[in-house]
Amino acid sequence: MTHKAIGELDYQQQLNAKRDSMRQQYRKVGVTDFEVFPSAPVHYRMRAEFRLWHEGDDLYYIMFNPETREKVRMDQFLPGSELINRLMQAVRDYVIDKPLLRRKLFQVDFLTTTTQQAIVSVLYHRPLDDEWQAAAAGLHQHLQSYADVVHLIGRARKQKVVFGEESVTERVTVNGRDYQSIQTENSFTQPNAGINQQMIEWVSRHAGNAQHDLLELYCGNGNFTLPLAQQFRQVLATEISKSSVHAAREGARLNEIDNVTVVRMSAEDFSQAMQGKLASKRAADAQLERFNCQTVLVDPPRAGLDQLALELVAQYSRIIYISCNPETLIENIEALGEQFEVTAAAIFDQFPYTDHIEAGVIIEKKS
């Protein structure tokens, strides 16, 4: 989204259009209204990726128009955090007259946090030799004045060079308590920090304080897991990504949370293991018999829940479902059948000025 496009659009108007569209779509599954959580209109994205365009002596960032594939010059990026915008300028200005750093540099990625930490990843179509590494150390040092913590990662084919660390620490406040979470380069993190905080608070409010355990599928880096651990006796969480599992476990340690068990398994394999259809050492090591899960939280990819996962979640009395795809969410609600009903629904505007809609629903088994 360009500066010009943001300036031409009325944010409240586009948000109302999303709400009206969702009302129309979800009427078929008994949802007539949504609690709506608006985003900040600018500087809401905490991560961004840019291609670099070399044009004579000039060097600038571009994005591609998704409809026309036309390249759009990006001297600033208003959706991006203020820290992303500062670092964009700093990297470009430092690299532009340094051939060792500029040659074959084709992409720069930024991951930032509200705690003023950042990872800058520079991607090359050439090996990163000793000369490059010496020059990159200078860039890393230069960037330290732009944030509290800046890590630099160089990437080329089958090569990764790290200056600093591969992760940063984010913070959210839920029910008056601060939680730290680990965000790792090239791993999924929620892109809109303000909306993410509102999502966690909404889930926390509807989760209540339970005397039973929580099952969470697709837990990622523990984004929901860690704050919700205070509201359940225990949390059993699953995630397939190795780096995300490490981040979730490290987050539990940082926050001194001792009632969370994270199992590295796909939701599909875990569903089979829970139903006795798959023997798994990881599931066995978690001692599944220790848990009395009655609530399940899912935050699946765009494809939604597959048949095995649907069969698993249908065994629970309450399903908290965060979705990035309204179509597959409707399909999953319909597949659960008439024994379930949606008792609360929300829209989280993760990506203003786009058609993307993030939704949350509470689905409960009828008495």
PADRENTI-448410 format. One record per residue (C-alpha): x, y, z; residue number from 1. Coordinates in Angstrom, 3 decimals, padded with zeros to 6 digits. Layout:
N
NODE X Y Z NUM .
...
end
This chain:
367
NODE 000.000 000.000 000.000 1 .
NODE 001.579 003.299 -001.105 2 .
NODE 001.515 006.653 000.659 3 .
NODE -000.743 008.012 -002.084 4 .
NODE -003.214 005.131 -001.832 5 .
NODE -003.557 005.518 001.927 6 .
NODE -004.146 009.230 001.565 7 .
NODE -006.895 008.649 -000.981 8 .
NODE -008.884 006.131 001.070 9 .
NODE -011.183 006.678 004.011 10 .
NODE -010.237 004.108 006.644 11 .
NODE -013.579 003.974 008.450 12 .
NODE -015.393 003.565 005.135 13 .
NODE -013.307 000.550 004.118 14 .
NODE -013.660 -000.981 007.590 15 .
NODE -017.445 -000.584 007.439 16 .
NODE -017.413 -002.297 004.049 17 .
NODE -015.540 -005.261 005.532 18 .
NODE -018.013 -005.487 008.401 19 .
NODE -021.004 -005.396 006.043 20 .
NODE -019.440 -008.062 003.827 21 .
NODE -018.835 -010.322 006.831 22 .
NODE -022.402 -009.848 008.069 23 .
NODE -023.692 -010.935 004.684 24 .
NODE -021.383 -013.947 004.429 25 .
NODE -021.903 -015.256 007.947 26 .
NODE -025.666 -014.987 008.107 27 .
NODE -025.794 -018.556 006.783 28 .
NODE -024.033 -019.837 009.943 29 .
NODE -026.178 -017.824 012.343 30 .
NODE -023.836 -014.842 012.880 31 .
NODE -025.593 -011.497 012.476 32 .
NODE -023.035 -009.084 013.877 33 .
NODE -019.368 -008.755 014.767 34 .
NODE -017.384 -006.875 017.360 35 .
NODE -015.038 -004.772 015.213 36 .
NODE -011.445 -003.949 016.160 37 .
NODE -009.954 -001.173 014.009 38 .
NODE -006.259 -000.828 013.283 39 .
NODE -004.155 002.257 013.612 40 .
NODE -004.463 003.873 010.152 41 .
NODE -000.664 004.195 009.651 42 .
NODE 002.523 002.566 011.012 43 .
NODE 000.704 -000.644 011.936 44 .
NODE 002.893 -003.253 010.204 45 .
NODE 005.821 -004.615 012.188 46 .
NODE 007.404 -006.532 009.323 47 .
NODE 007.883 -005.870 005.626 48 .
NODE 009.844 -007.134 002.626 49 .
NODE 011.153 -004.972 -000.222 50 .
NODE 012.943 -005.645 -003.465 51 .
NODE 015.837 -003.318 -004.267 52 .
NODE 016.035 -001.650 -007.656 53 .
NODE 019.418 -000.605 -009.087 54 .
NODE 019.122 002.199 -011.629 55 .
NODE 022.453 003.745 -012.549 56 .
NODE 023.856 005.351 -009.421 57 .
NODE 020.458 005.319 -007.779 58 .
NODE 019.193 002.604 -005.456 59 .
NODE 015.667 002.382 -004.103 60 .
NODE 013.073 000.029 -002.668 61 .
NODE 010.180 -001.259 -004.723 62 .
NODE 007.034 -003.306 -004.238 63 .
NODE 004.952 -004.804 -007.022 64 .
NODE 001.341 -003.902 -007.677 65 .
NODE -000.423 -007.258 -007.090 66 .
NODE -002.875 -006.621 -009.935 67 .
NODE -000.617 -005.241 -012.672 68 .
NODE 002.824 -006.444 -011.411 69 .
NODE 004.036 -002.919 -012.084 70 .
NODE 006.872 -001.881 -009.784 71 .
NODE 006.135 000.920 -007.302 72 .
NODE 008.989 002.942 -005.802 73 .
NODE 008.876 003.011 -001.996 74 .
NODE 010.893 005.868 -000.484 75 .
NODE 008.751 005.465 002.617 76 .
NODE 006.203 002.878 003.695 77 .
NODE 003.376 004.353 005.747 78 .
NODE 001.857 000.988 006.720 79 .
NODE 005.240 000.057 008.206 80 .
NODE 006.243 000.875 011.762 81 .
NODE 008.161 004.073 012.307 82 .
NODE 011.218 001.924 013.014 83 .
NODE 010.889 000.175 009.646 84 .
NODE 010.821 003.569 007.940 85 .
NODE 013.923 004.759 009.805 86 .
NODE 015.819 001.571 009.007 87 .
NODE 014.780 001.621 005.347 88 .
NODE 016.435 004.987 004.920 89 .
NODE 019.472 004.049 007.006 90 .
NODE 020.228 000.853 005.071 91 .
NODE 019.755 002.457 001.680 92 .
NODE 021.903 005.508 002.483 93 .
NODE 024.712 003.382 003.918 94 .
NODE 024.819 000.791 001.130 95 .
NODE 024.351 003.027 -001.919 96 .
NODE 028.015 004.073 -002.266 97 .
NODE 029.620 000.841 -000.981 98 .
NODE 030.117 -001.643 -003.855 99 .
NODE 030.932 -004.545 -001.511 100 .
NODE 027.500 -004.245 000.113 101 .
NODE 025.510 -003.059 -002.874 102 .
NODE 026.573 -005.569 -005.547 103 .
NODE 023.900 -008.213 -006.217 104 .
NODE 021.802 -007.058 -003.242 105 .
NODE 018.224 -007.710 -004.355 106 .
NODE 016.002 -007.710 -001.244 107 .
NODE 015.842 -006.311 002.282 108 .
NODE 013.444 -007.628 004.946 109 .
NODE 012.583 -005.883 008.200 110 .
NODE 011.177 -007.364 011.413 111 .
NODE 010.515 -004.826 014.166 112 .
NODE 008.869 -004.769 017.589 113 .
NODE 007.129 -002.263 019.819 114 .
NODE 010.110 -002.723 022.173 115 .
NODE 012.317 -000.968 019.583 116 .
NODE 014.172 -004.068 018.471 117 .
NODE 014.734 -005.085 014.866 118 .
NODE 016.178 -007.674 012.529 119 .
NODE 017.336 -006.488 009.107 120 .
NODE 017.882 -009.271 006.557 121 .
NODE 019.835 -008.490 003.387 122 .
NODE 019.506 -011.003 000.532 123 .
NODE 022.108 -011.455 -002.234 124 .
NODE 022.552 -013.222 -005.558 125 .
NODE 026.236 -013.931 -004.773 126 .
NODE 028.363 -015.614 -002.099 127 .
NODE 028.995 -013.627 001.069 128 .
NODE 032.787 -013.757 001.292 129 .
NODE 035.169 -012.431 003.950 130 .
NODE 035.317 -008.978 002.354 131 .
NODE 031.542 -008.729 002.366 132 .
NODE 031.406 -009.843 005.983 133 .
NODE 033.888 -007.159 007.030 134 .
NODE 031.833 -004.501 005.228 135 .
NODE 028.564 -005.851 006.656 136 .
NODE 029.970 -005.609 010.173 137 .
NODE 030.247 -001.863 009.530 138 .
NODE 026.587 -001.723 008.439 139 .
NODE 025.549 -003.631 011.551 140 .
NODE 027.412 -001.182 013.755 141 .
NODE 025.951 001.799 011.890 142 .
NODE 022.375 000.599 012.447 143 .
NODE 022.754 000.438 016.236 144 .
NODE 021.962 004.154 016.551 145 .
NODE 018.500 003.683 014.998 146 .
NODE 016.949 001.378 017.639 147 .
NODE 017.618 -000.148 021.029 148 .
NODE 018.660 -003.421 019.382 149 .
NODE 019.342 -004.135 015.695 150 .
NODE 020.499 -007.511 014.385 151 .
NODE 021.722 -007.974 010.808 152 .
NODE 021.434 -011.205 008.818 153 .
NODE 022.989 -011.747 005.418 154 .
NODE 021.500 -014.432 003.184 155 .
NODE 022.691 -015.971 -000.060 156 .
NODE 022.262 -019.381 -001.670 157 .
NODE 022.952 -022.001 001.059 158 .
NODE 024.517 -019.312 003.245 159 .
NODE 023.463 -017.310 006.286 160 .
NODE 025.679 -014.869 008.199 161 .
NODE 024.353 -013.506 011.491 162 .
NODE 025.529 -010.305 013.168 163 .
NODE 023.962 -010.333 016.626 164 .
NODE 021.024 -012.709 017.090 165 .
NODE 018.332 -014.344 014.957 166 .
NODE 015.444 -013.263 017.196 167 .
NODE 014.028 -010.224 018.989 168 .
NODE 011.768 -009.853 022.017 169 .
NODE 008.263 -008.400 021.748 170 .
NODE 005.927 -007.475 024.602 171 .
NODE 002.139 -007.489 025.001 172 .
NODE 000.072 -006.498 028.022 173 .
NODE -002.948 -008.659 028.861 174 .
NODE -005.064 -008.310 032.002 175 .
NODE -002.518 -005.949 033.502 176 .
NODE 000.452 -008.283 033.032 177 .
NODE 003.305 -007.891 030.553 178 .
NODE 004.308 -010.928 028.502 179 .
NODE 007.503 -011.270 026.500 180 .
NODE 007.519 -013.294 023.302 181 .
NODE 010.358 -014.391 021.055 182 .
NODE 010.124 -013.454 017.371 183 .
NODE 012.547 -015.204 015.041 184 .
NODE 013.670 -014.177 011.569 185 .
NODE 011.872 -016.091 008.803 186 .
NODE 009.278 -017.460 011.243 187 .
NODE 005.626 -016.412 011.357 188 .
NODE 004.694 -013.541 013.662 189 .
NODE 001.525 -011.462 013.789 190 .
NODE 002.201 -008.468 011.517 191 .
NODE 000.021 -005.840 013.212 192 .
NODE 001.116 -005.382 016.843 193 .
NODE -001.843 -003.248 017.897 194 .
NODE -004.401 -005.641 016.444 195 .
NODE -002.529 -008.617 017.855 196 .
NODE -002.854 -007.169 021.348 197 .
NODE -006.596 -006.708 020.797 198 .
NODE -006.946 -010.281 019.494 199 .
NODE -005.266 -011.727 022.571 200 .
NODE -007.405 -009.587 024.884 201 .
NODE -010.593 -010.674 023.064 202 .
NODE -009.631 -014.350 023.294 203 .
NODE -008.679 -013.924 026.958 204 .
NODE -012.001 -012.262 027.754 205 .
NODE -014.003 -015.092 026.187 206 .
NODE -011.791 -017.836 027.591 207 .
NODE -012.588 -016.838 031.166 208 .
NODE -010.994 -018.659 034.094 209 .
NODE -011.401 -022.389 033.690 210 .
NODE -010.659 -025.290 036.003 211 .
NODE -009.847 -027.504 033.037 212 .
NODE -007.036 -027.552 030.460 213 .
NODE -006.617 -025.851 027.084 214 .
NODE -005.589 -027.576 023.867 215 .
NODE -004.052 -025.261 021.272 216 .
NODE -003.317 -026.233 017.671 217 .
NODE -000.997 -024.105 015.492 218 .
NODE 000.414 -022.288 018.543 219 .
NODE 003.265 -020.582 016.653 220 .
NODE 005.642 -018.770 018.993 221 .
NODE 003.169 -018.926 021.874 222 .
NODE 001.415 -015.704 020.969 223 .
NODE -001.869 -016.799 022.579 224 .
NODE -000.432 -019.641 024.632 225 .
NODE 001.519 -017.630 027.172 226 .
NODE -001.167 -015.091 028.214 227 .
NODE -003.870 -017.775 028.303 228 .
NODE -001.813 -020.072 030.523 229 .
NODE -002.927 -018.034 033.531 230 .
NODE -006.577 -018.830 032.802 231 .
NODE -006.332 -022.626 032.543 232 .
NODE -004.989 -025.382 034.732 233 .
NODE -002.581 -026.484 032.001 234 .
NODE -002.020 -025.743 028.297 235 .
NODE -001.137 -028.436 025.754 236 .
NODE 000.039 -026.732 022.564 237 .
NODE 001.188 -028.077 019.187 238 .
NODE 003.234 -026.498 016.403 239 .
NODE 005.153 -027.982 013.449 240 .
NODE 007.805 -025.248 012.982 241 .
NODE 011.010 -026.046 014.882 242 .
NODE 011.945 -022.380 015.359 243 .
NODE 008.438 -021.488 016.569 244 .
NODE 008.423 -024.373 019.070 245 .
NODE 011.760 -023.152 020.416 246 .
NODE 010.384 -019.593 020.645 247 .
NODE 007.257 -020.756 022.505 248 .
NODE 009.276 -022.753 025.006 249 .
NODE 011.749 -019.919 025.511 250 .
NODE 008.830 -017.507 025.964 251 .
NODE 007.421 -019.709 028.717 252 .
NODE 010.812 -019.666 030.442 253 .
NODE 011.162 -015.887 030.109 254 .
NODE 007.708 -015.329 031.599 255 .
NODE 008.199 -017.937 034.353 256 .
NODE 005.206 -019.945 033.118 257 .
NODE 005.408 -023.604 034.109 258 .
NODE 002.040 -025.027 033.051 259 .
NODE 002.613 -025.053 029.271 260 .
NODE 003.632 -028.143 027.274 261 .
NODE 004.568 -027.551 023.633 262 .
NODE 004.675 -030.586 021.339 263 .
NODE 006.401 -030.336 017.972 264 .
NODE 003.846 -031.983 015.720 265 .
NODE 001.593 -030.926 012.882 266 .
NODE -002.063 -030.477 013.769 267 .
NODE -002.881 -033.353 011.421 268 .
NODE -000.439 -035.804 013.052 269 .
NODE -001.456 -034.697 016.520 270 .
NODE -005.114 -035.251 015.655 271 .
NODE -004.321 -038.811 014.575 272 .
NODE -002.245 -039.414 017.702 273 .
NODE -005.053 -038.167 019.945 274 .
NODE -007.488 -040.512 018.217 275 .
NODE -005.156 -043.485 018.520 276 .
NODE -004.529 -043.670 014.766 277 .
NODE -000.825 -042.749 014.938 278 .
NODE 001.949 -043.837 017.281 279 .
NODE 004.107 -040.837 018.160 280 .
NODE 007.046 -040.639 020.562 281 .
NODE 006.576 -036.877 020.898 282 .
NODE 002.939 -037.292 021.840 283 .
NODE 003.842 -040.090 024.248 284 .
NODE 006.559 -037.958 025.866 285 .
NODE 003.966 -035.226 026.496 286 .
NODE 001.934 -037.718 028.576 287 .
NODE -001.379 -036.752 027.029 288 .
NODE -003.275 -038.622 029.720 289 .
NODE -002.289 -035.849 032.171 290 .
NODE -004.532 -033.338 030.423 291 .
NODE -008.244 -032.680 030.812 292 .
NODE -008.774 -030.380 027.827 293 .
NODE -012.300 -029.061 027.367 294 .
NODE -011.494 -025.881 025.417 295 .
NODE -009.540 -025.895 022.146 296 .
NODE -007.944 -022.879 020.441 297 .
NODE -007.041 -022.995 016.761 298 .
NODE -005.327 -020.433 014.532 299 .
NODE -004.873 -022.402 011.287 300 .
NODE -003.414 -021.311 007.925 301 .
NODE -005.684 -020.101 005.131 302 .
NODE -006.741 -023.638 004.241 303 .
NODE -008.505 -023.929 007.608 304 .
NODE -008.940 -027.184 009.530 305 .
NODE -008.718 -030.457 007.620 306 .
NODE -011.053 -033.382 008.285 307 .
NODE -008.855 -034.957 010.964 308 .
NODE -008.503 -031.684 012.866 309 .
NODE -012.254 -031.076 012.584 310 .
NODE -012.951 -034.513 014.053 311 .
NODE -010.608 -033.690 016.927 312 .
NODE -011.993 -030.229 017.798 313 .
NODE -015.570 -031.545 017.584 314 .
NODE -014.847 -033.519 020.762 315 .
NODE -014.545 -030.325 022.822 316 .
NODE -017.321 -028.258 024.338 317 .
NODE -015.795 -024.908 023.334 318 .
NODE -013.740 -023.937 020.279 319 .
NODE -011.917 -020.598 020.027 320 .
NODE -011.161 -020.121 016.339 321 .
NODE -008.924 -017.366 014.910 322 .
NODE -009.095 -017.289 011.118 323 .
NODE -007.308 -015.475 008.310 324 .
NODE -009.754 -016.787 005.699 325 .
NODE -013.517 -016.130 006.056 326 .
NODE -014.415 -018.727 003.417 327 .
NODE -012.680 -021.679 005.078 328 .
NODE -013.930 -020.565 008.499 329 .
NODE -017.537 -020.735 007.231 330 .
NODE -016.850 -024.167 005.747 331 .
NODE -015.439 -025.402 009.053 332 .
NODE -018.386 -024.019 011.061 333 .
NODE -020.811 -025.752 008.695 334 .
NODE -018.846 -029.008 008.885 335 .
NODE -019.102 -029.031 012.691 336 .
NODE -022.859 -029.373 012.268 337 .
NODE -025.934 -028.296 014.159 338 .
NODE -024.662 -029.497 017.536 339 .
NODE -022.465 -026.363 017.634 340 .
NODE -023.349 -022.661 017.555 341 .
NODE -021.344 -019.448 017.274 342 .
NODE -021.790 -017.463 020.487 343 .
NODE -019.398 -014.550 019.774 344 .
NODE -017.682 -013.152 016.694 345 .
NODE -015.137 -010.419 015.970 346 .
NODE -013.315 -008.767 013.068 347 .
NODE -009.660 -007.827 013.560 348 .
NODE -008.449 -005.454 010.841 349 .
NODE -004.877 -006.740 010.513 350 .
NODE -004.406 -005.268 007.040 351 .
NODE -006.172 -001.920 006.532 352 .
NODE -006.909 -000.792 002.961 353 .
NODE -006.914 -004.399 001.693 354 .
NODE -009.608 -007.039 001.263 355 .
NODE -007.976 -009.258 003.887 356 .
NODE -010.118 -009.986 006.950 357 .
NODE -009.019 -011.659 010.187 358 .
NODE -011.881 -013.058 012.222 359 .
NODE -012.416 -014.684 015.587 360 .
NODE -015.366 -016.820 016.647 361 .
NODE -016.340 -018.671 019.800 362 .
NODE -018.069 -021.938 018.880 363 .
NODE -019.811 -023.836 021.646 364 .
NODE -021.512 -027.197 021.812 365 .
NODE -025.220 -026.817 022.445 366 .
NODE -026.495 -028.070 025.781 367 .
end
